[in-house]
Structures are given as C-alpha cells and as structure tokens.
Amino acid sequence: MIRPSRSHPLWLAFVLHRLSGLALALFLPAHFWLLSLALTQPQRLDHMLSFAESPVVKIAEFGLVFLLSVHIFGGLRLLALEFLPWSNRQKSLAAGAIGISLLLSGLFLLRAI
C-alpha cells in the first residue's frame, strides 16, 4: 500500500477538501432545521433571520462560502487527477483554486456587509 507523504504539496489540498466536506455535512442538518422553522414556527424563524444580520453571522457566511468553493474546486482537482495525465502544473492549479475560493467568499462577504 502506498501512503501519501504529508510533505507533498497537494496533501494540503486533500486535507482542505476533506475538512470542507465534513464542515458542510455538519452544516446541512442545521440549515434544514432552520428552514423547517418557516413551516412550523414562523415567529422563531423571524427571530433567527434578524439574528442573521449580525456581523458574526456575516463572517460565518464568508466561511461557509469559502468552504463550499474549496470543496467544489477540490472535487474538480480530484476529477482532473482521475481523468487527466499528471503534471507539475496541478500544484499551481490547486493553489489557484484556493485563491479563487478566497476571492469568491470575500466578494460574498463584502456584498453581505
């Protein structure tokens, strides 16, 4: 069995993809619960929506958009590894994907504020 080396440049991309997937999987049940309040307890949903205007929630939304974009680009990286021949350029593409993720989530944060 071949074990990946933690010194390999794409190991961080692997870890980010796994952690972002785990964080999104933990977020989804809470999101679905909040959406269910619209049907069961609308007054509580209104309270939660007013809480969503606070700066802490805006920063958390930045984190959520960042995790989502990192996970999407990580999945695209995995597809590239599966279907394209290996090249040293993939390290730069992985770093670029993280940079684009930061840009997208930062733009989302600036729009939300």
Chimera marker file (.cmm) of the C-alpha trace (Angstrom):
<marker_set name="trace">
<marker id="1" x="0.000" y="0.000" z="0.000" r="1" g="1" b="0" radius="0.5"/>
<marker id="2" x="1.326" y="3.429" z="-0.952" r="1" g="1" b="0" radius="0.5"/>
<marker id="3" x="0.955" y="6.037" z="1.787" r="1" g="1" b="0" radius="0.5"/>
<marker id="4" x="0.740" y="9.705" z="0.754" r="1" g="1" b="0" radius="0.5"/>
<marker id="5" x="3.528" y="11.878" z="2.075" r="1" g="1" b="0" radius="0.5"/>
<marker id="6" x="2.499" y="14.841" z="4.183" r="1" g="1" b="0" radius="0.5"/>
<marker id="7" x="5.315" y="16.801" z="2.627" r="1" g="1" b="0" radius="0.5"/>
<marker id="8" x="3.707" y="16.511" z="-0.818" r="1" g="1" b="0" radius="0.5"/>
<marker id="9" x="2.305" y="19.885" z="-1.940" r="1" g="1" b="0" radius="0.5"/>
<marker id="10" x="-1.134" y="18.504" z="-2.766" r="1" g="1" b="0" radius="0.5"/>
<marker id="11" x="-1.562" y="16.944" z="0.680" r="1" g="1" b="0" radius="0.5"/>
<marker id="12" x="-2.926" y="20.284" z="1.942" r="1" g="1" b="0" radius="0.5"/>
<marker id="13" x="-5.438" y="20.292" z="-0.924" r="1" g="1" b="0" radius="0.5"/>
<marker id="14" x="-6.535" y="16.796" z="0.138" r="1" g="1" b="0" radius="0.5"/>
<marker id="15" x="-6.938" y="17.861" z="3.766" r="1" g="1" b="0" radius="0.5"/>
<marker id="16" x="-8.850" y="21.032" z="2.822" r="1" g="1" b="0" radius="0.5"/>
<marker id="17" x="-11.209" y="19.009" z="0.630" r="1" g="1" b="0" radius="0.5"/>
<marker id="18" x="-11.896" y="16.506" z="3.425" r="1" g="1" b="0" radius="0.5"/>
<marker id="19" x="-12.364" y="19.149" z="6.119" r="1" g="1" b="0" radius="0.5"/>
<marker id="20" x="-14.597" y="21.322" z="3.941" r="1" g="1" b="0" radius="0.5"/>
<marker id="21" x="-16.761" y="18.298" z="3.131" r="1" g="1" b="0" radius="0.5"/>
<marker id="22" x="-17.051" y="17.433" z="6.817" r="1" g="1" b="0" radius="0.5"/>
<marker id="23" x="-17.922" y="21.011" z="7.780" r="1" g="1" b="0" radius="0.5"/>
<marker id="24" x="-20.561" y="21.236" z="5.033" r="1" g="1" b="0" radius="0.5"/>
<marker id="25" x="-22.026" y="17.902" z="6.126" r="1" g="1" b="0" radius="0.5"/>
<marker id="26" x="-22.315" y="19.244" z="9.693" r="1" g="1" b="0" radius="0.5"/>
<marker id="27" x="-23.876" y="22.486" z="8.450" r="1" g="1" b="0" radius="0.5"/>
<marker id="28" x="-26.622" y="20.903" z="6.337" r="1" g="1" b="0" radius="0.5"/>
<marker id="29" x="-28.769" y="19.475" z="9.184" r="1" g="1" b="0" radius="0.5"/>
<marker id="30" x="-28.704" y="22.838" z="10.988" r="1" g="1" b="0" radius="0.5"/>
<marker id="31" x="-29.670" y="24.592" z="7.757" r="1" g="1" b="0" radius="0.5"/>
<marker id="32" x="-32.549" y="22.191" z="7.121" r="1" g="1" b="0" radius="0.5"/>
<marker id="33" x="-33.741" y="22.634" z="10.713" r="1" g="1" b="0" radius="0.5"/>
<marker id="34" x="-33.721" y="26.406" z="10.270" r="1" g="1" b="0" radius="0.5"/>
<marker id="35" x="-35.674" y="26.106" z="7.035" r="1" g="1" b="0" radius="0.5"/>
<marker id="36" x="-38.229" y="23.878" z="8.753" r="1" g="1" b="0" radius="0.5"/>
<marker id="37" x="-38.966" y="26.739" z="11.139" r="1" g="1" b="0" radius="0.5"/>
<marker id="38" x="-40.610" y="28.559" z="8.228" r="1" g="1" b="0" radius="0.5"/>
<marker id="39" x="-43.303" y="25.878" z="8.231" r="1" g="1" b="0" radius="0.5"/>
<marker id="40" x="-43.603" y="25.106" z="11.930" r="1" g="1" b="0" radius="0.5"/>
<marker id="41" x="-42.682" y="28.268" z="13.878" r="1" g="1" b="0" radius="0.5"/>
<marker id="42" x="-42.596" y="31.374" z="11.642" r="1" g="1" b="0" radius="0.5"/>
<marker id="43" x="-42.102" y="33.767" z="14.579" r="1" g="1" b="0" radius="0.5"/>
<marker id="44" x="-38.967" y="31.883" z="15.627" r="1" g="1" b="0" radius="0.5"/>
<marker id="45" x="-37.708" y="31.987" z="12.053" r="1" g="1" b="0" radius="0.5"/>
<marker id="46" x="-38.175" y="35.776" z="12.045" r="1" g="1" b="0" radius="0.5"/>
<marker id="47" x="-36.063" y="35.974" z="15.217" r="1" g="1" b="0" radius="0.5"/>
<marker id="48" x="-33.334" y="33.822" z="13.622" r="1" g="1" b="0" radius="0.5"/>
<marker id="49" x="-33.391" y="35.932" z="10.447" r="1" g="1" b="0" radius="0.5"/>
<marker id="50" x="-32.934" y="39.121" z="12.464" r="1" g="1" b="0" radius="0.5"/>
<marker id="51" x="-30.007" y="37.441" z="14.241" r="1" g="1" b="0" radius="0.5"/>
<marker id="52" x="-28.551" y="36.647" z="10.803" r="1" g="1" b="0" radius="0.5"/>
<marker id="53" x="-27.911" y="40.368" z="10.260" r="1" g="1" b="0" radius="0.5"/>
<marker id="54" x="-25.204" y="40.406" z="12.949" r="1" g="1" b="0" radius="0.5"/>
<marker id="55" x="-21.532" y="40.699" z="11.908" r="1" g="1" b="0" radius="0.5"/>
<marker id="56" x="-20.658" y="37.317" z="13.446" r="1" g="1" b="0" radius="0.5"/>
<marker id="57" x="-23.139" y="35.582" z="11.146" r="1" g="1" b="0" radius="0.5"/>
<marker id="58" x="-21.836" y="37.524" z="8.149" r="1" g="1" b="0" radius="0.5"/>
<marker id="59" x="-18.322" y="36.263" z="8.870" r="1" g="1" b="0" radius="0.5"/>
<marker id="60" x="-19.686" y="32.738" z="9.317" r="1" g="1" b="0" radius="0.5"/>
<marker id="61" x="-21.366" y="33.064" z="5.911" r="1" g="1" b="0" radius="0.5"/>
<marker id="62" x="-17.985" y="34.049" z="4.468" r="1" g="1" b="0" radius="0.5"/>
<marker id="63" x="-16.589" y="30.842" z="5.959" r="1" g="1" b="0" radius="0.5"/>
<marker id="64" x="-19.445" y="28.818" z="4.535" r="1" g="1" b="0" radius="0.5"/>
<marker id="65" x="-18.984" y="30.206" z="1.017" r="1" g="1" b="0" radius="0.5"/>
<marker id="66" x="-15.231" y="29.620" z="1.336" r="1" g="1" b="0" radius="0.5"/>
<marker id="67" x="-15.795" y="26.002" z="2.400" r="1" g="1" b="0" radius="0.5"/>
<marker id="68" x="-18.225" y="25.452" z="-0.432" r="1" g="1" b="0" radius="0.5"/>
<marker id="69" x="-15.908" y="26.866" z="-3.076" r="1" g="1" b="0" radius="0.5"/>
<marker id="70" x="-12.891" y="24.977" z="-1.662" r="1" g="1" b="0" radius="0.5"/>
<marker id="71" x="-14.914" y="21.775" z="-1.771" r="1" g="1" b="0" radius="0.5"/>
<marker id="72" x="-16.067" y="22.403" z="-5.350" r="1" g="1" b="0" radius="0.5"/>
<marker id="73" x="-12.538" y="23.170" z="-6.559" r="1" g="1" b="0" radius="0.5"/>
<marker id="74" x="-11.181" y="20.208" z="-4.593" r="1" g="1" b="0" radius="0.5"/>
<marker id="75" x="-13.668" y="17.969" z="-6.346" r="1" g="1" b="0" radius="0.5"/>
<marker id="76" x="-12.604" y="19.390" z="-9.708" r="1" g="1" b="0" radius="0.5"/>
<marker id="77" x="-8.990" y="18.707" z="-8.739" r="1" g="1" b="0" radius="0.5"/>
<marker id="78" x="-9.871" y="15.087" z="-7.985" r="1" g="1" b="0" radius="0.5"/>
<marker id="79" x="-11.631" y="14.762" z="-11.320" r="1" g="1" b="0" radius="0.5"/>
<marker id="80" x="-8.533" y="16.164" z="-13.019" r="1" g="1" b="0" radius="0.5"/>
<marker id="81" x="-6.351" y="13.631" z="-11.192" r="1" g="1" b="0" radius="0.5"/>
<marker id="82" x="-8.624" y="10.816" z="-12.307" r="1" g="1" b="0" radius="0.5"/>
<marker id="83" x="-9.049" y="11.767" z="-15.946" r="1" g="1" b="0" radius="0.5"/>
<marker id="84" x="-6.049" y="13.898" z="-16.933" r="1" g="1" b="0" radius="0.5"/>
<marker id="85" x="-2.377" y="12.951" z="-17.095" r="1" g="1" b="0" radius="0.5"/>
<marker id="86" x="-0.306" y="14.072" z="-14.095" r="1" g="1" b="0" radius="0.5"/>
<marker id="87" x="1.680" y="17.276" z="-14.429" r="1" g="1" b="0" radius="0.5"/>
<marker id="88" x="3.572" y="19.538" z="-12.060" r="1" g="1" b="0" radius="0.5"/>
<marker id="89" x="1.179" y="22.325" z="-13.025" r="1" g="1" b="0" radius="0.5"/>
<marker id="90" x="-1.532" y="20.733" z="-10.871" r="1" g="1" b="0" radius="0.5"/>
<marker id="91" x="0.123" y="22.148" z="-7.739" r="1" g="1" b="0" radius="0.5"/>
<marker id="92" x="-0.276" y="25.649" z="-9.130" r="1" g="1" b="0" radius="0.5"/>
<marker id="93" x="-3.859" y="24.913" z="-10.141" r="1" g="1" b="0" radius="0.5"/>
<marker id="94" x="-4.666" y="23.738" z="-6.604" r="1" g="1" b="0" radius="0.5"/>
<marker id="95" x="-3.174" y="26.923" z="-5.141" r="1" g="1" b="0" radius="0.5"/>
<marker id="96" x="-5.106" y="28.964" z="-7.694" r="1" g="1" b="0" radius="0.5"/>
<marker id="97" x="-8.322" y="27.185" z="-6.721" r="1" g="1" b="0" radius="0.5"/>
<marker id="98" x="-7.800" y="28.166" z="-3.084" r="1" g="1" b="0" radius="0.5"/>
<marker id="99" x="-7.108" y="31.735" z="-4.177" r="1" g="1" b="0" radius="0.5"/>
<marker id="100" x="-10.280" y="31.842" z="-6.269" r="1" g="1" b="0" radius="0.5"/>
<marker id="101" x="-12.197" y="30.394" z="-3.307" r="1" g="1" b="0" radius="0.5"/>
<marker id="102" x="-10.926" y="33.200" z="-1.083" r="1" g="1" b="0" radius="0.5"/>
<marker id="103" x="-11.835" y="35.759" z="-3.739" r="1" g="1" b="0" radius="0.5"/>
<marker id="104" x="-15.379" y="34.424" z="-4.186" r="1" g="1" b="0" radius="0.5"/>
<marker id="105" x="-16.066" y="34.194" z="-0.472" r="1" g="1" b="0" radius="0.5"/>
<marker id="106" x="-14.536" y="37.634" z="0.102" r="1" g="1" b="0" radius="0.5"/>
<marker id="107" x="-16.775" y="39.148" z="-2.568" r="1" g="1" b="0" radius="0.5"/>
<marker id="108" x="-19.744" y="37.467" z="-0.931" r="1" g="1" b="0" radius="0.5"/>
<marker id="109" x="-18.750" y="38.940" z="2.444" r="1" g="1" b="0" radius="0.5"/>
<marker id="110" x="-18.338" y="42.436" z="1.001" r="1" g="1" b="0" radius="0.5"/>
<marker id="111" x="-21.751" y="42.199" z="-0.657" r="1" g="1" b="0" radius="0.5"/>
<marker id="112" x="-23.334" y="40.923" z="2.581" r="1" g="1" b="0" radius="0.5"/>
<marker id="113" x="-21.944" y="43.808" z="4.662" r="1" g="1" b="0" radius="0.5"/>
<link id1="1" id2="2" r="1" g="1" b="0" radius="0.2"/>
<link id1="2" id2="3" r="1" g="1" b="0" radius="0.2"/>
<link id1="3" id2="4" r="1" g="1" b="0" radius="0.2"/>
<link id1="4" id2="5" r="1" g="1" b="0" radius="0.2"/>
<link id1="5" id2="6" r="1" g="1" b="0" radius="0.2"/>
<link id1="6" id2="7" r="1" g="1" b="0" radius="0.2"/>
<link id1="7" id2="8" r="1" g="1" b="0" radius="0.2"/>
<link id1="8" id2="9" r="1" g="1" b="0" radius="0.2"/>
<link id1="9" id2="10" r="1" g="1" b="0" radius="0.2"/>
<link id1="10" id2="11" r="1" g="1" b="0" radius="0.2"/>
<link id1="11" id2="12" r="1" g="1" b="0" radius="0.2"/>
<link id1="12" id2="13" r="1" g="1" b="0" radius="0.2"/>
<link id1="13" id2="14" r="1" g="1" b="0" radius="0.2"/>
<link id1="14" id2="15" r="1" g="1" b="0" radius="0.2"/>
<link id1="15" id2="16" r="1" g="1" b="0" radius="0.2"/>
<link id1="16" id2="17" r="1" g="1" b="0" radius="0.2"/>
<link id1="17" id2="18" r="1" g="1" b="0" radius="0.2"/>
<link id1="18" id2="19" r="1" g="1" b="0" radius="0.2"/>
<link id1="19" id2="20" r="1" g="1" b="0" radius="0.2"/>
<link id1="20" id2="21" r="1" g="1" b="0" radius="0.2"/>
<link id1="21" id2="22" r="1" g="1" b="0" radius="0.2"/>
<link id1="22" id2="23" r="1" g="1" b="0" radius="0.2"/>
<link id1="23" id2="24" r="1" g="1" b="0" radius="0.2"/>
<link id1="24" id2="25" r="1" g="1" b="0" radius="0.2"/>
<link id1="25" id2="26" r="1" g="1" b="0" radius="0.2"/>
<link id1="26" id2="27" r="1" g="1" b="0" radius="0.2"/>
<link id1="27" id2="28" r="1" g="1" b="0" radius="0.2"/>
<link id1="28" id2="29" r="1" g="1" b="0" radius="0.2"/>
<link id1="29" id2="30" r="1" g="1" b="0" radius="0.2"/>
<link id1="30" id2="31" r="1" g="1" b="0" radius="0.2"/>
<link id1="31" id2="32" r="1" g="1" b="0" radius="0.2"/>
<link id1="32" id2="33" r="1" g="1" b="0" radius="0.2"/>
<link id1="33" id2="34" r="1" g="1" b="0" radius="0.2"/>
<link id1="34" id2="35" r="1" g="1" b="0" radius="0.2"/>
<link id1="35" id2="36" r="1" g="1" b="0" radius="0.2"/>
<link id1="36" id2="37" r="1" g="1" b="0" radius="0.2"/>
<link id1="37" id2="38" r="1" g="1" b="0" radius="0.2"/>
<link id1="38" id2="39" r="1" g="1" b="0" radius="0.2"/>
<link id1="39" id2="40" r="1" g="1" b="0" radius="0.2"/>
<link id1="40" id2="41" r="1" g="1" b="0" radius="0.2"/>
<link id1="41" id2="42" r="1" g="1" b="0" radius="0.2"/>
<link id1="42" id2="43" r="1" g="1" b="0" radius="0.2"/>
<link id1="43" id2="44" r="1" g="1" b="0" radius="0.2"/>
<link id1="44" id2="45" r="1" g="1" b="0" radius="0.2"/>
<link id1="45" id2="46" r="1" g="1" b="0" radius="0.2"/>
<link id1="46" id2="47" r="1" g="1" b="0" radius="0.2"/>
<link id1="47" id2="48" r="1" g="1" b="0" radius="0.2"/>
<link id1="48" id2="49" r="1" g="1" b="0" radius="0.2"/>
<link id1="49" id2="50" r="1" g="1" b="0" radius="0.2"/>
<link id1="50" id2="51" r="1" g="1" b="0" radius="0.2"/>
<link id1="51" id2="52" r="1" g="1" b="0" radius="0.2"/>
<link id1="52" id2="53" r="1" g="1" b="0" radius="0.2"/>
<link id1="53" id2="54" r="1" g="1" b="0" radius="0.2"/>
<link id1="54" id2="55" r="1" g="1" b="0" radius="0.2"/>
<link id1="55" id2="56" r="1" g="1" b="0" radius="0.2"/>
<link id1="56" id2="57" r="1" g="1" b="0" radius="0.2"/>
<link id1="57" id2="58" r="1" g="1" b="0" radius="0.2"/>
<link id1="58" id2="59" r="1" g="1" b="0" radius="0.2"/>
<link id1="59" id2="60" r="1" g="1" b="0" radius="0.2"/>
<link id1="60" id2="61" r="1" g="1" b="0" radius="0.2"/>
<link id1="61" id2="62" r="1" g="1" b="0" radius="0.2"/>
<link id1="62" id2="63" r="1" g="1" b="0" radius="0.2"/>
<link id1="63" id2="64" r="1" g="1" b="0" radius="0.2"/>
<link id1="64" id2="65" r="1" g="1" b="0" radius="0.2"/>
<link id1="65" id2="66" r="1" g="1" b="0" radius="0.2"/>
<link id1="66" id2="67" r="1" g="1" b="0" radius="0.2"/>
<link id1="67" id2="68" r="1" g="1" b="0" radius="0.2"/>
<link id1="68" id2="69" r="1" g="1" b="0" radius="0.2"/>
<link id1="69" id2="70" r="1" g="1" b="0" radius="0.2"/>
<link id1="70" id2="71" r="1" g="1" b="0" radius="0.2"/>
<link id1="71" id2="72" r="1" g="1" b="0" radius="0.2"/>
<link id1="72" id2="73" r="1" g="1" b="0" radius="0.2"/>
<link id1="73" id2="74" r="1" g="1" b="0" radius="0.2"/>
<link id1="74" id2="75" r="1" g="1" b="0" radius="0.2"/>
<link id1="75" id2="76" r="1" g="1" b="0" radius="0.2"/>
<link id1="76" id2="77" r="1" g="1" b="0" radius="0.2"/>
<link id1="77" id2="78" r="1" g="1" b="0" radius="0.2"/>
<link id1="78" id2="79" r="1" g="1" b="0" radius="0.2"/>
<link id1="79" id2="80" r="1" g="1" b="0" radius="0.2"/>
<link id1="80" id2="81" r="1" g="1" b="0" radius="0.2"/>
<link id1="81" id2="82" r="1" g="1" b="0" radius="0.2"/>
<link id1="82" id2="83" r="1" g="1" b="0" radius="0.2"/>
<link id1="83" id2="84" r="1" g="1" b="0" radius="0.2"/>
<link id1="84" id2="85" r="1" g="1" b="0" radius="0.2"/>
<link id1="85" id2="86" r="1" g="1" b="0" radius="0.2"/>
<link id1="86" id2="87" r="1" g="1" b="0" radius="0.2"/>
<link id1="87" id2="88" r="1" g="1" b="0" radius="0.2"/>
<link id1="88" id2="89" r="1" g="1" b="0" radius="0.2"/>
<link id1="89" id2="90" r="1" g="1" b="0" radius="0.2"/>
<link id1="90" id2="91" r="1" g="1" b="0" radius="0.2"/>
<link id1="91" id2="92" r="1" g="1" b="0" radius="0.2"/>
<link id1="92" id2="93" r="1" g="1" b="0" radius="0.2"/>
<link id1="93" id2="94" r="1" g="1" b="0" radius="0.2"/>
<link id1="94" id2="95" r="1" g="1" b="0" radius="0.2"/>
<link id1="95" id2="96" r="1" g="1" b="0" radius="0.2"/>
<link id1="96" id2="97" r="1" g="1" b="0" radius="0.2"/>
<link id1="97" id2="98" r="1" g="1" b="0" radius="0.2"/>
<link id1="98" id2="99" r="1" g="1" b="0" radius="0.2"/>
<link id1="99" id2="100" r="1" g="1" b="0" radius="0.2"/>
<link id1="100" id2="101" r="1" g="1" b="0" radius="0.2"/>
<link id1="101" id2="102" r="1" g="1" b="0" radius="0.2"/>
<link id1="102" id2="103" r="1" g="1" b="0" radius="0.2"/>
<link id1="103" id2="104" r="1" g="1" b="0" radius="0.2"/>
<link id1="104" id2="105" r="1" g="1" b="0" radius="0.2"/>
<link id1="105" id2="106" r="1" g="1" b="0" radius="0.2"/>
<link id1="106" id2="107" r="1" g="1" b="0" radius="0.2"/>
<link id1="107" id2="108" r="1" g="1" b="0" radius="0.2"/>
<link id1="108" id2="109" r="1" g="1" b="0" radius="0.2"/>
<link id1="109" id2="110" r="1" g="1" b="0" radius="0.2"/>
<link id1="110" id2="111" r="1" g="1" b="0" radius="0.2"/>
<link id1="111" id2="112" r="1" g="1" b="0" radius="0.2"/>
<link id1="112" id2="113" r="1" g="1" b="0" radius="0.2"/>
</marker_set>
